[in-house]
Amino acid sequence: MSKRNSQAAKSAARERIRAQQEAERKREKRKRATIVGVSIVAVLAIAGGVGYAVMQSNEPGAWEAAEDAKLVKPANATGENGTTVVIGKDSAKKTLKVYEDPRCPICASFEQTVGPTVEKDVKDGKYKIQFIGATFLDRNIPGEGSRNALSALGAALNVSDEAFMEYKKTLFSADFHPAEQDDKFKDDAVLLKAAAEVPALKNNDKFEKDVKDGTFDRWAIEMSKEFDDNKDGVQGTPSFVMDGKPVTAPGSKNAPSTVEDYKTAIDKALKG
């Protein structure tokens, strides 16, 4: 190879190297620009997400909003806020106040064990019952199921007394009542599935719409206040009061948990 050719070859090699280096610098520049662009988008997205989250956190939740919603009173309820729910024959001289929280497992046990006896007594005109719904378990556990189930009970009461009683029994049944820590009743689908077991509520479009729309959410809140502000000294569920006196198991301060204890307690209350 001649010296001239050797110089030309070296020059060409240097030019190729320079071109490769220039191309590499351009690639690196484009890469940095892309990274910066993506980072800016990410920062903006995070900022937007934080802003949206802050905005959302400042908006009232469904149950907070329900406190200011229009109060819709269920048919078959009386009282200033429609929170007086009395079931039974007008001829019955005495009324048993029944305090229950829809999520309460002891209430469920009572309803499954003693509920049929209470139902028969009411049908026989032995006494009426006044239902007072509590939702304190939503605060304590916490959750939404007690309020949501109470609202659905309001929708059932709007149909009829009988629908209310049947639906309450179904919600407390072994087939549908969840464990205390399980907030299943916050789901409308669960409440509607239970309602399908009640003939008056099955395929009842008005009832279903009321449950889904939360028509009686405000009523559930007002009913819960009846429990919180009760003058009977009741602090837990289930609790039973007749003529201002607690109805408890013999020798106990607790509610009866067996049919035998309940019959003894209620007979004493009716005589007293």
C-alpha positions in Angstrom: 0.0 0.0 0.0 1.4 3.4 -0.9 1.8 6.2 1.6 -0.9 8.2 -0.1 -3.4 5.4 0.1 -2.4 4.8 3.7 -3.2 8.5 4.6 -6.5 8.3 2.7 -7.4 5.1 4.6 -6.6 6.7 7.9 -8.6 9.8 7.0 -11.6 7.7 6.0 -11.3 5.8 9.3 -11.2 9.0 11.3 -14.2 10.3 9.4 -16.2 7.1 10.1 -15.3 7.3 13.8 -16.3 11.0 13.9 -19.6 10.2 12.2 -20.2 7.3 14.7 -19.4 9.6 17.6 -21.7 12.3 16.3 -24.6 9.8 15.8 -24.0 8.5 19.3 -24.2 12.1 20.7 -27.5 12.6 18.9 -28.9 9.4 20.2 -27.9 10.3 23.8 -29.4 13.8 23.3 -32.7 12.3 22.1 -32.6 9.8 25.0 -32.1 12.6 27.6 -34.9 14.6 26.0 -37.2 11.6 26.2 -36.4 10.9 29.8 -36.9 14.6 30.7 -40.2 14.6 28.9 -41.4 11.4 30.5 -40.4 12.7 33.9 -42.3 16.0 33.4 -45.4 14.0 32.4 -45.0 11.8 35.4 -44.6 14.8 37.7 -47.6 16.4 36.2 -49.6 13.2 36.5 -48.6 12.8 40.2 -49.4 16.4 40.8 -52.8 16.0 39.1 -53.4 12.8 41.0 -52.6 14.5 44.3 -54.8 17.4 43.4 -57.7 15.1 42.5 -57.2 13.1 45.7 -57.3 16.3 47.7 -60.4 17.5 45.9 -62.0 14.1 46.5 -61.0 14.1 50.2 -62.7 17.5 50.5 -65.9 16.2 49.0 -68.4 14.7 51.4 -68.9 10.9 51.5 -72.2 9.3 50.6 -73.2 9.0 54.2 -72.0 12.5 55.1 -74.1 13.8 52.1 -77.1 11.8 53.3 -77.2 13.8 56.5 -78.2 16.9 54.5 -80.4 15.0 52.0 -84.2 15.3 52.0 -85.8 13.1 54.6 -88.1 10.5 53.0 -90.2 8.7 55.6 -91.2 5.1 54.9 -94.9 4.4 54.7 -96.1 2.4 57.8 -93.8 4.5 60.0 -94.9 7.4 62.3 -93.3 10.1 64.4 -91.7 13.4 63.5 -89.0 11.8 61.4 -90.8 8.6 60.6 -88.7 6.7 63.1 -91.5 5.2 65.1 -91.9 1.7 63.8 -94.5 -0.3 65.6 -95.6 -3.7 64.4 -98.6 -5.7 65.8 -102.3 -5.6 66.5 -103.9 -2.4 67.8 -105.6 -4.5 70.4 -102.3 -5.4 72.1 -102.0 -3.4 75.3 -98.3 -3.5 75.7 -95.3 -2.7 73.5 -91.9 -4.4 73.5 -89.1 -2.1 72.3 -86.6 -4.1 70.3 -83.1 -2.5 69.9 -81.0 -4.2 67.1 -78.0 -3.4 65.0 -78.2 -5.1 61.5 -74.5 -6.2 61.8 -74.8 -7.5 65.4 -74.0 -11.2 65.6 -75.8 -11.6 69.0 -78.9 -10.1 67.4 -78.6 -12.6 64.6 -78.4 -15.4 67.1 -81.4 -14.1 69.0 -83.5 -13.8 65.8 -82.5 -17.3 64.7 -83.3 -18.9 68.1 -86.0 -16.8 69.7 -87.3 -14.8 66.7 -90.1 -17.3 65.8 -91.5 -17.0 69.4 -91.5 -13.2 69.1 -93.2 -13.4 65.7 -95.9 -15.8 67.1 -96.5 -13.6 70.2 -97.0 -10.5 67.9 -99.4 -12.4 65.6 -101.4 -13.6 68.6 -101.7 -10.1 69.9 -99.8 -10.8 73.0 -97.9 -7.5 72.6 -96.7 -5.2 69.8 -93.0 -4.5 69.0 -91.4 -1.2 68.4 -88.2 -1.5 66.4 -85.3 0.9 67.1 -82.4 0.4 64.6 -78.8 1.0 65.7 -75.7 1.5 63.6 -73.0 1.9 66.2 -71.0 -1.1 64.8 -70.3 1.0 61.7 -68.4 3.4 64.0 -66.8 0.7 66.1 -65.5 -1.8 63.6 -65.9 0.4 61.3 -68.0 0.2 58.0 -71.2 1.0 56.3 -73.2 -2.2 56.5 -75.4 -1.3 59.5 -76.6 2.0 57.9 -77.0 0.4 54.5 -79.1 -2.5 55.8 -81.1 -0.1 57.9 -81.8 2.0 54.8 -82.9 -1.2 53.0 -85.2 -2.1 55.9 -86.7 1.4 55.5 -87.4 0.5 51.9 -89.1 -2.8 53.0 -91.2 -0.9 55.6 -92.3 1.4 52.8 -93.8 -1.8 51.2 -95.6 -3.2 54.2 -95.2 -4.1 57.9 -95.1 -7.8 56.9 -92.3 -7.2 54.3 -90.3 -5.3 56.9 -90.6 -8.2 59.4 -89.8 -10.9 56.9 -86.9 -8.9 55.5 -85.4 -8.3 58.9 -85.7 -12.0 59.7 -83.9 -12.8 56.4 -81.1 -10.4 57.0 -80.5 -12.0 60.4 -80.7 -15.5 59.1 -77.8 -17.9 59.0 -77.9 -17.9 55.2 -77.3 -14.1 54.9 -76.0 -12.6 58.1 -72.2 -12.0 57.8 -69.5 -12.3 60.5 -69.3 -9.1 62.6 -66.0 -8.0 61.0 -67.3 -8.6 57.4 -69.0 -5.5 56.1 -71.1 -7.4 53.5 -74.2 -5.4 54.0 -72.5 -2.3 52.5 -73.1 -4.0 49.2 -76.6 -3.4 47.7 -76.3 -6.6 45.7 -76.1 -8.6 49.0 -79.1 -6.8 50.4 -81.1 -7.4 47.2 -80.2 -11.1 47.1 -81.6 -11.4 50.6 -84.7 -9.5 49.6 -85.4 -12.0 46.8 -86.3 -14.5 49.6 -89.2 -12.2 50.6 -92.2 -12.6 48.3 -93.3 -9.0 48.7 -89.8 -7.7 47.8 -88.8 -10.2 45.1 -88.9 -8.5 41.6 -90.2 -5.4 43.3 -88.8 -2.6 41.1 -89.7 0.2 43.5 -88.0 -1.5 46.4 -84.9 -2.3 44.3 -84.7 1.3 43.1 -85.1 2.7 46.7 -82.2 0.4 47.9 -79.9 1.3 45.0 -80.8 5.0 45.2 -80.4 5.2 49.0 -83.9 6.7 49.2 -84.0 6.0 52.9 -80.4 6.7 53.8 -81.3 9.9 55.7 -84.1 8.0 57.5 -81.5 5.4 58.5 -79.4 8.1 60.0 -82.4 9.6 61.9 -83.3 6.1 63.1 -79.8 5.6 64.4 -80.1 8.8 66.4 -83.2 7.3 68.1 -80.9 4.6 69.4 -78.0 7.0 70.3 -80.4 9.3 72.2 -82.7 6.6 73.7 -84.0 7.3 77.2 -84.1 3.6 78.2 -80.4 3.5 79.1 -79.7 1.0 76.3 -76.1 1.0 75.1 -75.8 -2.4 73.2 -77.8 -4.8 71.1 -79.9 -6.8 71.3 -81.8 -5.1 74.1 -85.5 -5.3 75.0 -87.5 -2.8 77.1 -91.2 -2.9 78.2 -92.9 -0.2 80.2 -89.5 1.4 80.6 -87.9 -1.7 82.2 -85.3 -3.9 80.6 -86.4 -7.4 79.6 -83.5 -9.7 80.5 -82.8 -13.3 81.1 -83.6 -14.5 84.6 -80.7 -13.6 87.0 -78.9 -11.7 84.3 -78.6 -8.2 82.9 -78.3 -9.5 79.4 -81.0 -10.1 76.8 -82.5 -13.6 76.8 -80.7 -15.9 74.4 -83.0 -19.0 74.7 -86.7 -19.5 74.1 -87.2 -20.6 77.7 -85.5 -17.6 79.2 -87.3 -15.3 76.8 -90.8 -16.7 77.7 -90.0 -16.3 81.4 -88.8 -12.7 80.9 -91.6 -11.6 78.7 -94.3 -13.2 80.9 -92.8 -11.3 83.9 -92.8 -8.1 81.9 -96.4 -8.5 80.7 -97.5 -9.0 84.3 -95.4 -6.2 85.7 
